[in-house]
Amino acid sequence: MSATERQAIVVVQRALEDARPEARAALQAVRLPELFAELSPGPWGLTVAAIELLDALEAGLAAILCARRALAGRIEADRRQGFASGALDEDEERFCSLAAVAIGLDEALARIDLPPSALPPPERHLKLSEYQSALSARDEVELAASVADDLLRYLRFYGAHPDPRLRPDDDAQLCACVASHLALLARTAERLARDGDHQAPREALEEVGLTLGASEYRGLRRQPALSSGEERGLLPMRPEDIVGNQELLAAGIKLSRAVAGFDLARGENPRLVRNPVIFALGAPGCGKTVTAHAIGNYFLDLCRENGIPARFRIIRRTDWASHYQNKSAGELLRIFQDEIFDFPGVAGAYWPDIDTAFAARDDPGVRPEDKAVLGTLFGLLDGTVGPRNGKWFLLADANFMTMDEAMVSRLSQDPYHARGPSSVEQFVELLRDKKLARVAAHLRIDEAGWRAFGEACLEHELSGRAVDNMAGKILSVIEDIELPDSYFSLSYDDKQKLVAERRNTFDGAALAALVERYVEFERDAEERARQERFEQRVVEIREQLAARVAAVSGPPPADGDDQGGEG
């Protein structure tokens, strides 16, 4: 296994599911389900806990099968790239088996999920000499069968133990007994894999890593996984929630599907992804952000459903601004290199409001080093920086009101214009069907009233953000109710019923008045605030760049200092 090859070894979830029938057959061949029913019988044979335990064992054996095949396949692939051929040698075969057992049983233990205090101490393992041969079988099916048979013999021994307290004769004791043996067997395989003869493949596995479904391993150690909420950090938007911006949405979905099709095993995408960057221009409030978040969620959902390791990273202002001000272009590239390009799966990223990064590009205080950072940003956006391998994509957007034509043409030959809702029907759909759907029964607005609302939005060129603002005001009116003290002791369902009964209604006249008031007072204030925020961002960048120049140049000379030598 070549440590210089950085592409991670990946086993997708679908491959693990496909291996389950083989794993199930191994458990059935040694009659382990029958033994479970004998040790801890339920009214219909197996108890629910026993079935869940068998499912964990099946998943663990499937992981052994897939990990063994993936490790051996990777060594063979690396050997071919080095213009060599031939079967794996004995030490390589043994390492693949030992590593697969350690990793697969770790997966089973993760599903059983007992606390560490319920397992044998970490330093304990079985006799190495007795298990070296059994855990080194070259055939992965034989290897899985060996693990299943060893567990069977272990359970039979304790099932007939002379001390009744040690017999696994109920669900809790059966689970503890199985988990204890799996932990000992996994540690034994790990200890054997750390033999000096296996140093090279072990270090290579630590370097490239192994992704097994949703789990990631560095060497033989399972890495802690982030929860889905931490991993995403996205608004709860889906493509069906987006009104308007259909061209941008369709392009983003199309690109994300192309990237999701990257073959992680071969390290290639069967499709040609010519440009991994989508650049969108649009006025504030047009829905650029929610559209990008909907694309990100679609991408992650698609990958999760198909067992593909995936990440979607939002490049926040604190990320690029801090690197722009204080770090080199190389450091900014490192973020993309480590978190996007080298992620052991497929990846997407969203960079909002990129125009604030370029607004200070002509400032006289910008030094050559800072111009290099700007060049790096340009390279990331126009696709000249980063591998063109179809494994990642980037969504970026900007306020077209602050981007000149030369800048736009430099970034993309064909930017997408995000306009948000652009018809009477779309404005009505956004407010009535998306924003106010849960209070539809309390709206007293006829079709004429809704059409008048949509026409007013078009006439005054309101944005999707303006509609969201008005929706919030409508909801606050409908929900402005008084509740009795007895409300707080009710069940959730009864609380819902009482709230629904007491909600206020909102009619067409109130809607027309709300639009008129928004247009008259709030739109101008919102636009002024937005422009002030943008200008403040630019000022912050310029001030910190000027501070860098001063820090590098040193303090100014004191009054009276002789700067010209002898006169």
N, C-alpha and C positions, 0 to 999 in steps of 0.2 A: 504494500500500500504506500503510495507516494505521499510524503508529508508536504511536498511542494504543491500538490494539487489542492486548491482551496475549496472546490465544490463539495458541499456536504453530502454524505450518504443519506438518501431519503427513501423511506418506505411509506407510501401514502396509506391512508386509512382503508381505502378500498382493497388494497393488497392484504391488509390484516384481516379484513372481513372474509376475503376469498380463501384465506388459509384456515378459517375456523372449522370447516368440515373435516380436514385432515387432523386438526387438534382434537376434535370431538371423537373421531374414530380411535385415536390413541387412548383416550380416557375410557371409551367403551370396551376397547380390546382387553384392558386389564380389569374390567368390571368394577371400576371405581364408583359409579352411581349406585350399584347394588350394595357396595360396602357402606356408603353413606347412609342408605336407607336402613341397613342393619344396625349401624352404630347409633344413629339418632333417628328413629323411625317417626314418621308423621302419620296422620290418619289415612292418607292415600299413598303412602310410600315415602317419597322424599318430602321434607319440609321446605318451606319457602327459603329459609336461610341456607339449606343445603343446595338448593338449585342456584342461588346467587353465588355460593362458593364454587360450584362446578362451572358457572359462567366465568368467574375470575380465573380459574385454572385453564379453561378453554382459551381465554384471551392471552394468558401467559404462554401457553404452548404455541399458539399462533404467532406470537411475537418471536419465540425461539426459531420457528421455521423461517419466518421472513428475515429476521436479523442474520441468521446463518447464511441464507442465500445472498443477501445484499452485501455482506462483508466479503464473501468469497468472490462474488461478481465484481466487486470494486477492485480487489487485488488483481484479478485477471485482466480487467480493463486497463489498469495502470501499467501492467506488464506489457500489454499490446502497444500502448502509447510509447513505451520505451523500446519498441522494436524487438521485443523478446516474446517467446511463446512457450507453451507447455503448461502442465498441470501445477497446482499449488504444491509446495513441498510439505513435508510432514509437520514442521513447526507451524507453518501458516494454516494448515488444515486444523491443527489442534487449537490454535488461538481462536479461529473463527467459531469453533464449537463452544469453547469455554466462555468467550465473550457473549455469544448468543444466549447461553444458559443464564449467565449473570444478569443480562439485560432483560430477558424474557421473564424470569422469576421476579425481578424487580417490578415489572409491569403488573404481574399478578398480585404482588403484595400491595401495590398502590390501589388496586381495586378492592382488596379485602379491607384495607385502611384501618389496621389496628395501631394503637399508640406504640411508640418505641419501647415503653416500659413493659408491654405485653410480649415482646419478642426477646430472644436470647441476647446477651450482651454483644456488642459489635465485634469484639475480638474473637468470639467463639466461631468455630467451623468444624466440619467433619474431618475424618482422617484423610489427608491428601492422597496417600498412597492407595487407599481403597477406592477412591473415586476418579483418579486420573484417567483410567481407561474408559469408564462408563460415561464420563462427561466430555470425551474427546471423539465420539463417533463421527465419522466423516459424512455419513448420510443424515440429513436433517430430520427425516421422518423417524429413523432409528434413534436419533438423539432425543426427540420428543417422547418416544415410547419408553426410552430408558428412564427419563425423568418421571413419567407417570407410574412406571412399575416400582421405582424406588419409593415414591410416596405411598403406594399401596402397601408395600411391605412394612413401612414405618407405621402406618395406621393399624395394620393387623397386629403388630407387636404391642402397641399401646392399647388396642382394643381388648387384648387378652392379658393385660398387665395384672400381676397378683395384687397390686395395691389399687382398690376401687377408685381412689381419689384421682388417679392418673388416667383413668379410662375416659376416652372422648365419647361419653354416652348422652350428651345433649348438644344443642346447637352451638352454644358458647364454647364448650370445651373442644368440640370438633373443629370449629374455626380457629381456635388458638393452637391446636395441635398441628393443623395443616400449615398455618402461617409460620409457626416455629420451624418446621422442617424446611419449608421453602426458603426462609431466611438463612438457615444453616447451609443449605445446598447452594444458594446464590453466593454466599461468602466463600464457600469452598471453591467454586468455579472462578471467582475473582482472584483468590489467592494463587490458584494454579496459573491463571492468565498473567500474573505479575512475575512469573518466572523469567529469568534473564534471557532465555531463548526467544521470548516473545516481545522483547523491548522495542524493536523497530515497528512492528504493526501496532503495538499498543500506543506508542508515541504518535504515530500517524493518525490513529483514531482520536486521540486527544486533540490533535491539530484540526482535523476536518469536521469531526462530530458526526453523530448519527441522529437523524430525525425519524422517529417511529410514531407515525400518526400524529397525535398532539403532543408527544413527549420528545424531549431533546436530551441527548447524551453527549458528554465530553469524556472520551475514554469510556470507562465503565460507570461513570457517575451520572445519575439523573439530575438534570438542571431544574430548578424551581420554575414552574410555569406561571405566567400572569393570568389573572382572571379575564374573562371576555370583556368586562367593562374597562379594565386597565389597558388591555391590548388595543381597544378600539378608540375610545375617547372621541366618538363621533356623535353628532346629533341623531336622535331617533327618526331619521328620514329615510324613506324608501322611494324608488322611482315612481311609484303610483301616487306619491304625495306631491310631486312636482307639477306645478301649473305653469305653462310657458317653458321657454328654454329647452324645447324638445330636441332641437338640433344638437345643442351642447350635450344634453343628457344621452341621446342616442350615440353620439360619438364617444362619450366616456364609457358607456356600457360596452360598445363594440371593442374599444381598446382594452378594457379590463378583461373581457372574455378571451381576447387573443393572448394576453399575458398569462391568464390562468391555464391556458393550454400548454404552457412550457413543460417539457418532459424532464422532470428532475433526475430521473435515473440516467438518461443519456446526456443531460446537460445541454439540450438543444430545444429550440421551439420549431415544430414542424411548419409553422406559418412564418412568413417574413413580416416582421414588425418594423416598418421603415422608419417611423418617427414615434418615439415613446412619449412625446410631450404634447399635451393639449393646452393651448393658451386661450383664455377667455377674456374678453373686454366687456365691460358693462357699467352702467351708472350705479351709484350706491342704492342698495335696496332692491336690485333687480332679481335677486335670488341666486347669485353666483355661489355663495357659500353653501346654501342648503342643497343646491344641485350637486356640488362636489361631494358633500357628505352622503347624499343618496347614492352616488356612484361608488363611494368607498364602502358603504354598507352592502351594496349589491355584490361587489367584488368579494368581500369577506364571507358573505352568505354562500355565494357560489362555491368558493373554495372549501368552506366547512362542510357543505353537503357532499362534496366529492373527495373529502379527506386530503386536501392539498394544504400544506403549511403555507400560511399567508400572513402578511402584515400590511397595514395601511397607516402611514406616518404623516402627521400634520406638522409642517414646518412652521412653527410659531414665530412671532416677531422677536421674542427673546432669543430664539435660536440664531436667526441670521443676523440680528442687530448686534448681539454681543460678539459674534465672530467677525462681523464687518468692522467693528470698532477696535477690537482688541487682539484679534488673531490673524493669522496669515490665510491666504487663499488655500494653502494646503490643508489647514485645519478645517476649513469649511468643506473641502472635498472629503475629508476623513469622515464627517458625519454621513454624507451620502454613501461613501465606500463601505463603512461598517454597518450602517443600519438599513440601507436599501440595496446596493449592488451585491454585497456579500451575505445578505440574509439567506439562511438555508431554506429557502422556499421562494415563492413569488411575492413581489412587493409592489405597492403603489404609494404615492405620496401626494399631498396637497399643499401648495404654497399660496396662501391668500395674500391679497394686497401687495403684490410684488412691486407695484409702482413706487411705494415709499422707499424701497431700496435704491431705486435709480434716480430719484428726484435730486439727489445731491451730487450727481456724477460730474457736473461742470463747476462745482465749487472750487475756487482757486486754492483752498487749503487742502485739497485732496492730494496726497503724496503718491508717488509711483506704486508703493506697496498697496495702497488702497485702491488704485486703479486696477491693480492685478486682481483684487478681490472682485471688483465689478466685472472684470473680464471672466472670472470664474462663474459668476452668477449668470452672465450672458451665455456661457458655454453650457451650463446646466439646462437653461431654458431652450436653447436652439438645438439641443441634441448632440452637440459636438463634444461634450464631456460625459463620460459614462459609457459602459459597454453597450453596443447595439445587439444584444443577444435575445431580446424579446422576453426577458425575465422580470422587467420592472417598467413602471410608467409613472408619469408626473402630470398632475393637473396644476395649473397656475392661473391666477386671474389678476386683473388690475382694473382700476377706475379709468375708463377711456377718457374722462374729462381731464386727466393729468398725464396722458401719454401722447407724445407727438408721433407723427407718421413715420419718421425715420426710426424711432424707437420700436414701433410696432413691426415694421418690416424687418428689422434686425432680429426680433424675437421669433417671428413666425411668418411664413409666407401666406398662411391662411388661418388667421385667428377666428375664433368663434365669438359672435356677438351675443351676449346674454341680455335679453330685453325684458325678461319676466313676462307677466301677463300682458297680452297685446290685443285683446279683443273683449267685447262686452261679455261674451260667454265665459271667457277665462277669468275675468275679474269676479263674476258671480260664482263660478265654481270654486275659486280660491276661498272666498269668504263664506259662502253658504255651505258648500259640500265638504270643505277641508277644515276650516278654522272653527266653524260653529256647528259641526255635525252633531255633537253630543247634546246640544241644547235646541235642536231643530223644532221640537214640540213647543217651544216657548217663543218662536218667531212668528209674528203676525204680519208677514210681508207677502203681498201677492206678486205675480209675475211682472206686472207693470212696475212695481216698486223695485224689484230686483234689476230690471232692465235699466231703470233710471239711474240706479247706483252704478252699474257697469258703464253706462254712457258718461256719467260724471267723472269716473276714474279715467276714462280715455281722454275726455276733453281737457282735464287738468294734468294729464300725463303723470298720474300717481304710480307709485311703485308697489311691488309686492310687500315691501317692508311697511309702506303706508297702510296697506290692507291689514297686515298683521297688527299694526298699532290700533287701528279701529276695531278689530276683532277683540283685542284685549279690553277696550272700553265697553263694548257691548256685553262681554262676559261679566265684567264687573257690575254692570247695571242688573243683569239677570240674576246674578248671585248675591246681590245686596239684600240679604234677608235676615230677619231676626229669628233666632232659634230658642226654644224653651230649655230650661236647665235639664229636663229629662232626656234631652238629645244625647248628652254625653255618656249616658249609661246604656244606650241602645246598641244592638248588634249592628254590624256594618250594613247589612241589607236593609234594616229598619231605618238607619241613618240616611241611606240613599233614597228610600221612599219618601221620608219626611222632607228632605231637601228638594226633591222633584215636585212635591206638592206645593211648596212655598216659593218656588222660584218666580221671579217677575217675568213679564212678557216684554217684547221689544217690537215696535211696529214700523211700518214704512216711513211714516212722518219723522220718527226719531232717527231712522237711518239717513234720510235726506238731510236732516239738520246736522248730524254728525259729520257727514261728508263736507258740507258747507263750512262748518266750524274748522275742520281739519285744514281745508284749503286756505282759509283766511288767516289762521293764526299759526298753525303748527308746522306746515310744510317749510315755510321760510326759516323758522327757527331751527328746524331739524337740519336744513341744508347749511345754515351758518355754523351750527355746531360741528357738522361733519367736516367742513372745510377747515375749521379751527383745529380739529383733531389731526387732520392730515398735515397742516402747516407745522403743528407742534412736533410731530414725528420727524419731519425734515429738519427742524431747528435742533432737536436733540442729537440727530446724527451729525450735523455740521459742528455743533459745539464740542462734541466729543472728539471729532476728527481734529479740530483746532487744538484741543487739549493735548492730543498725541503729538502734533507738530511742535507745540511748545515744550513738551517733555523731552522730545528727542533733541531739539535745538539748544536746550539749556536756557537759563535765565537771561534777560536782556542786560546789556552792560550798565553799570551804575553811572550816574551823572559824574562827569569829570574824568572818567576813565580815558586814557590815551589809546585810541584805536589805530592811530596812523604811524606809530613809531616816532623817531626823532624828526622834528620838523626842520 
